[in-house]
């Protein structure tokens, strides 16, 4: 009896397609972070980890665009 009630409750609350929306939101968030890192990277002077990270990201994006 409890199993039947549990299944009915789960079926009533099922939200279809929400996972896709969450993945799209996550991809947009990552894209915004990468865009910010690249924008800030153009203004950096000197060396260091930040410049290396920005250079690697730019190289990777350029490599993807070339394909």
NORMO-V752770 format. One record per run of one state. SS is the DSSP state (hx for helix, st for strand, lp for the rest). FROM is the first residue (numbers start at 1). LEN is the number of residues. If there is no record, write none. Layout:
<<SS:FROM:LEN> <SS:FROM:LEN>>
This chain:
<<lp:1:1> <hx:2:12> <lp:14:4> <hx:18:24> <lp:42:7> <hx:49:18> <lp:67:1>>
